[in-house]
Amino acid sequence: MKDSWSGGYSAEIVVTATQATDGWTIVLTFPDGVDATTAWEADYRQNGRTVTLTPKSWNRTLAAGAQIVAGIQLSGSGQPLSCAINGTPCA
């Protein structure tokens, strides 16, 4: 969690490329009542309790060792129930 306020919060996820990659996807599952309202450094879509973050056109390709910090603003309360980056559980 990055910041919180009455009725919502923001969070950031750091993606570190262990090898050169062309594209990344972050999938977060939240409890009922949590809704994404905006994102930065990524596009987002929400389907039920699942929020998917995908790269912008300009940060899609990452060199080995490169990082991107993607963020999301949410309404409601409750931490993610699960998180995966390119199918691998978040550390």
Secondary structure, DSSP 8 states (H G I E B T S, - for coil): --EEETTEEEEEEEEE-SS-EE---EEEE--TT-EEEEEESSEEEEETTEEEEE--GGGSEE-TT-EEEEEEEEES----SEEEETTEE--
